[in-house]
Amino acid sequence: MTVGTGPVAAGIDPLAVAAGPVSAWSVAAVVGWLVVVVLVWLLFFAYGRGKRQTPRP
């Protein structure tokens, strides 16, 4: 590969070239949504686990 060729050398974001700017934002939104869902699930799991560990009279 010679210097000065390719999308990176032209100053173009490779992600934008591969998927388009709208798709890149969509991927970021989906990943962010999944992170939020996983965090909420972990909170519910930790709450339920702590609740089960308490002895009942």
N, CA, C and O atoms as CSV, one atom per row, in Angstrom:
chain,resi,resn,atom,element,x,y,z
A,1,MET,N,N,0.852,-1.182,0.000
A,1,MET,CA,C,0.000,0.000,0.000
A,1,MET,C,C,0.887,1.231,0.000
A,1,MET,O,O,1.845,1.320,0.767
A,2,THR,N,N,0.566,2.155,-0.846
A,2,THR,CA,C,1.361,3.373,-0.924
A,2,THR,C,C,0.762,4.436,-0.032
A,2,THR,O,O,-0.436,4.437,0.251
A,3,VAL,N,N,1.616,5.336,0.405
A,3,VAL,CA,C,1.153,6.420,1.262
A,3,VAL,C,C,0.333,7.387,0.421
A,3,VAL,O,O,0.728,7.753,-0.685
A,4,GLY,N,N,-0.805,7.793,0.952
A,4,GLY,CA,C,-1.623,8.765,0.246
A,4,GLY,C,C,-2.827,8.152,-0.448
A,4,GLY,O,O,-3.555,8.853,-1.152
A,5,THR,N,N,-3.047,6.865,-0.265
A,5,THR,CA,C,-4.229,6.238,-0.863
A,5,THR,C,C,-5.118,5.683,0.233
A,5,THR,O,O,-4.669,5.462,1.358
A,6,GLY,N,N,-6.353,5.463,-0.093
A,6,GLY,CA,C,-7.285,4.892,0.871
A,6,GLY,C,C,-8.118,5.962,1.545
A,6,GLY,O,O,-7.790,7.147,1.478
A,7,PRO,N,N,-9.192,5.550,2.193
A,7,PRO,CA,C,-10.098,6.523,2.828
A,7,PRO,C,C,-9.478,7.244,4.010
A,7,PRO,O,O,-9.814,8.399,4.271
A,8,VAL,N,N,-8.567,6.580,4.741
A,8,VAL,CA,C,-7.963,7.229,5.905
A,8,VAL,C,C,-7.042,8.350,5.457
A,8,VAL,O,O,-7.039,9.427,6.054
A,9,ALA,N,N,-6.255,8.109,4.404
A,9,ALA,CA,C,-5.340,9.124,3.902
A,9,ALA,C,C,-6.106,10.307,3.322
A,9,ALA,O,O,-5.604,11.431,3.342
A,10,ALA,N,N,-7.302,10.077,2.811
A,10,ALA,CA,C,-8.107,11.151,2.240
A,10,ALA,C,C,-8.820,11.955,3.321
A,10,ALA,O,O,-9.484,12.944,3.012
A,11,GLY,N,N,-8.694,11.550,4.582
A,11,GLY,CA,C,-9.331,12.279,5.668
A,11,GLY,C,C,-10.784,11.906,5.864
A,11,GLY,O,O,-11.540,12.663,6.472
A,12,ILE,N,N,-11.185,10.751,5.359
A,12,ILE,CA,C,-12.569,10.290,5.487
A,12,ILE,C,C,-12.618,9.216,6.562
A,12,ILE,O,O,-11.754,8.342,6.627
A,13,ASP,N,N,-13.629,9.294,7.391
A,13,ASP,CA,C,-13.792,8.292,8.446
A,13,ASP,C,C,-14.132,6.940,7.826
A,13,ASP,O,O,-15.117,6.839,7.094
A,14,PRO,N,N,-13.342,5.894,8.100
A,14,PRO,CA,C,-13.635,4.580,7.506
A,14,PRO,C,C,-14.996,4.025,7.895
A,14,PRO,O,O,-15.642,3.343,7.099
A,15,LEU,N,N,-15.439,4.316,9.123
A,15,LEU,CA,C,-16.754,3.839,9.548
A,15,LEU,C,C,-17.852,4.492,8.713
A,15,LEU,O,O,-18.820,3.838,8.326
A,16,ALA,N,N,-17.694,5.781,8.442
A,16,ALA,CA,C,-18.686,6.481,7.638
A,16,ALA,C,C,-18.680,5.964,6.203
A,16,ALA,O,O,-19.728,5.902,5.561
A,17,VAL,N,N,-17.506,5.594,5.699
A,17,VAL,CA,C,-17.426,5.063,4.338
A,17,VAL,C,C,-18.083,3.694,4.274
A,17,VAL,O,O,-18.800,3.392,3.321
A,18,ALA,N,N,-17.843,2.863,5.283
A,18,ALA,CA,C,-18.346,1.495,5.267
A,18,ALA,C,C,-19.853,1.445,5.496
A,18,ALA,O,O,-20.549,0.677,4.831
A,19,ALA,N,N,-20.365,2.241,6.414
A,19,ALA,CA,C,-21.761,2.084,6.812
A,19,ALA,C,C,-22.609,3.322,6.550
A,19,ALA,O,O,-23.836,3.232,6.577
A,20,GLY,N,N,-22.005,4.453,6.302
A,20,GLY,CA,C,-22.752,5.688,6.152
A,20,GLY,C,C,-22.963,6.346,7.496
A,20,GLY,O,O,-23.040,5.650,8.509
A,21,PRO,N,N,-23.059,7.668,7.540
A,21,PRO,CA,C,-23.175,8.373,8.832
A,21,PRO,C,C,-24.452,8.034,9.594
A,21,PRO,O,O,-24.431,7.974,10.823
A,22,VAL,N,N,-25.559,7.813,8.894
A,22,VAL,CA,C,-26.815,7.478,9.572
A,22,VAL,C,C,-26.691,6.109,10.229
A,22,VAL,O,O,-27.126,5.921,11.365
A,23,SER,N,N,-26.107,5.167,9.526
A,23,SER,CA,C,-25.939,3.833,10.085
A,23,SER,C,C,-24.998,3.850,11.281
A,23,SER,O,O,-25.210,3.120,12.249
A,24,ALA,N,N,-23.955,4.683,11.218
A,24,ALA,CA,C,-23.028,4.774,12.344
A,24,ALA,C,C,-23.755,5.288,13.584
A,24,ALA,O,O,-23.536,4.785,14.686
A,25,TRP,N,N,-24.619,6.288,13.407
A,25,TRP,CA,C,-25.390,6.795,14.546
A,25,TRP,C,C,-26.382,5.748,15.029
A,25,TRP,O,O,-26.623,5.635,16.231
A,26,SER,N,N,-26.952,4.992,14.122
A,26,SER,CA,C,-27.889,3.940,14.518
A,26,SER,C,C,-27.188,2.860,15.328
A,26,SER,O,O,-27.719,2.376,16.328
A,27,VAL,N,N,-25.994,2.487,14.890
A,27,VAL,CA,C,-25.225,1.484,15.635
A,27,VAL,C,C,-24.899,2.012,17.022
A,27,VAL,O,O,-25.008,1.277,18.003
A,28,ALA,N,N,-24.498,3.280,17.118
A,28,ALA,CA,C,-24.186,3.869,18.423
A,28,ALA,C,C,-25.426,3.889,19.316
A,28,ALA,O,O,-25.326,3.624,20.514
A,29,ALA,N,N,-26.585,4.197,18.750
A,29,ALA,CA,C,-27.817,4.228,19.538
A,29,ALA,C,C,-28.190,2.834,20.031
A,29,ALA,O,O,-28.607,2.671,21.177
A,30,VAL,N,N,-28.044,1.835,19.173
A,30,VAL,CA,C,-28.385,0.468,19.571
A,30,VAL,C,C,-27.439,-0.025,20.656
A,30,VAL,O,O,-27.874,-0.649,21.624
A,31,VAL,N,N,-26.142,0.253,20.499
A,31,VAL,CA,C,-25.173,-0.165,21.513
A,31,VAL,C,C,-25.461,0.537,22.837
A,31,VAL,O,O,-25.408,-0.097,23.891
A,32,GLY,N,N,-25.763,1.827,22.802
A,32,GLY,CA,C,-26.104,2.552,24.026
A,32,GLY,C,C,-27.349,1.990,24.686
A,32,GLY,O,O,-27.398,1.860,25.909
A,33,TRP,N,N,-28.360,1.654,23.888
A,33,TRP,CA,C,-29.594,1.070,24.422
A,33,TRP,C,C,-29.315,-0.275,25.080
A,33,TRP,O,O,-29.846,-0.569,26.151
A,34,LEU,N,N,-28.483,-1.091,24.440
A,34,LEU,CA,C,-28.145,-2.390,25.027
A,34,LEU,C,C,-27.391,-2.227,26.339
A,34,LEU,O,O,-27.604,-2.997,27.275
A,35,VAL,N,N,-26.514,-1.234,26.417
A,35,VAL,CA,C,-25.785,-0.985,27.661
A,35,VAL,C,C,-26.761,-0.606,28.765
A,35,VAL,O,O,-26.635,-1.084,29.893
A,36,VAL,N,N,-27.732,0.245,28.453
A,36,VAL,CA,C,-28.727,0.642,29.460
A,36,VAL,C,C,-29.546,-0.565,29.903
A,36,VAL,O,O,-29.795,-0.737,31.097
A,37,VAL,N,N,-29.966,-1.400,28.961
A,37,VAL,CA,C,-30.759,-2.588,29.308
A,37,VAL,C,C,-29.963,-3.524,30.206
A,37,VAL,O,O,-30.495,-4.053,31.182
A,38,VAL,N,N,-28.684,-3.732,29.880
A,38,VAL,CA,C,-27.850,-4.618,30.698
A,38,VAL,C,C,-27.668,-4.041,32.094
A,38,VAL,O,O,-27.722,-4.783,33.074
A,39,LEU,N,N,-27.454,-2.740,32.205
A,39,LEU,CA,C,-27.287,-2.130,33.528
A,39,LEU,C,C,-28.557,-2.257,34.358
A,39,LEU,O,O,-28.490,-2.567,35.547
A,40,VAL,N,N,-29.709,-2.022,33.748
A,40,VAL,CA,C,-30.976,-2.160,34.481
A,40,VAL,C,C,-31.188,-3.610,34.896
A,40,VAL,O,O,-31.631,-3.871,36.014
A,41,TRP,N,N,-30.879,-4.552,34.017
A,41,TRP,CA,C,-31.018,-5.973,34.350
A,41,TRP,C,C,-30.105,-6.350,35.511
A,41,TRP,O,O,-30.503,-7.099,36.403
A,42,LEU,N,N,-28.877,-5.827,35.497
A,42,LEU,CA,C,-27.956,-6.116,36.600
A,42,LEU,C,C,-28.464,-5.533,37.917
A,42,LEU,O,O,-28.308,-6.156,38.967
A,43,LEU,N,N,-29.067,-4.348,37.874
A,43,LEU,CA,C,-29.625,-3.765,39.096
A,43,LEU,C,C,-30.759,-4.632,39.637
A,43,LEU,O,O,-30.812,-4.904,40.836
A,44,PHE,N,N,-31.664,-5.064,38.765
A,44,PHE,CA,C,-32.751,-5.934,39.209
A,44,PHE,C,C,-32.218,-7.260,39.734
A,44,PHE,O,O,-32.724,-7.783,40.727
A,45,PHE,N,N,-31.199,-7.808,39.073
A,45,PHE,CA,C,-30.618,-9.077,39.511
A,45,PHE,C,C,-29.979,-8.924,40.887
A,45,PHE,O,O,-30.151,-9.783,41.751
A,46,ALA,N,N,-29.240,-7.829,41.095
A,46,ALA,CA,C,-28.592,-7.607,42.393
A,46,ALA,C,C,-29.645,-7.383,43.480
A,46,ALA,O,O,-29.489,-7.860,44.604
A,47,TYR,N,N,-30.726,-6.652,43.144
A,47,TYR,CA,C,-31.775,-6.412,44.130
A,47,TYR,C,C,-32.475,-7.717,44.496
A,47,TYR,O,O,-32.705,-7.984,45.675
A,48,GLY,N,N,-32.810,-8.517,43.515
A,48,GLY,CA,C,-33.482,-9.787,43.778
A,48,GLY,C,C,-32.597,-10.752,44.543
A,48,GLY,O,O,-33.077,-11.475,45.415
A,49,ARG,N,N,-31.308,-10.771,44.226
A,49,ARG,CA,C,-30.381,-11.664,44.921
A,49,ARG,C,C,-30.233,-11.250,46.383
A,49,ARG,O,O,-30.217,-12.103,47.270
A,50,GLY,N,N,-30.125,-9.945,46.638
A,50,GLY,CA,C,-30.019,-9.466,48.010
A,50,GLY,C,C,-31.287,-9.724,48.793
A,50,GLY,O,O,-31.240,-10.009,49.990
A,51,LYS,N,N,-32.425,-9.626,48.117
A,51,LYS,CA,C,-33.704,-9.858,48.783
A,51,LYS,C,C,-33.848,-11.335,49.159
A,51,LYS,O,O,-34.398,-11.648,50.215
A,52,ARG,N,N,-33.364,-12.247,48.310
A,52,ARG,CA,C,-33.470,-13.672,48.587
A,52,ARG,C,C,-32.553,-14.109,49.720
A,52,ARG,O,O,-32.843,-15.092,50.401
A,53,GLN,N,N,-31.454,-13.396,49.932
A,53,GLN,CA,C,-30.498,-13.801,50.953
A,53,GLN,C,C,-30.964,-13.452,52.359
A,53,GLN,O,O,-30.430,-13.985,53.331
A,54,THR,N,N,-31.940,-12.577,52.486
A,54,THR,CA,C,-32.417,-12.219,53.817
A,54,THR,C,C,-33.288,-13.346,54.362
A,54,THR,O,O,-34.192,-13.808,53.666
A,55,PRO,N,N,-33.041,-13.795,55.576
A,55,PRO,CA,C,-33.841,-14.887,56.145
A,55,PRO,C,C,-35.247,-14.413,56.497
A,55,PRO,O,O,-35.447,-13.274,56.918
A,56,ARG,N,N,-36.201,-15.294,56.320
A,56,ARG,CA,C,-37.587,-14.960,56.664
A,56,ARG,C,C,-37.927,-15.574,58.019
A,56,ARG,O,O,-37.558,-16.718,58.284
A,57,PRO,N,N,-38.610,-14.851,58.862
A,57,PRO,CA,C,-38.967,-15.385,60.195
A,57,PRO,C,C,-40.072,-16.420,60.128
A,57,PRO,O,O,-40.479,-16.956,61.158
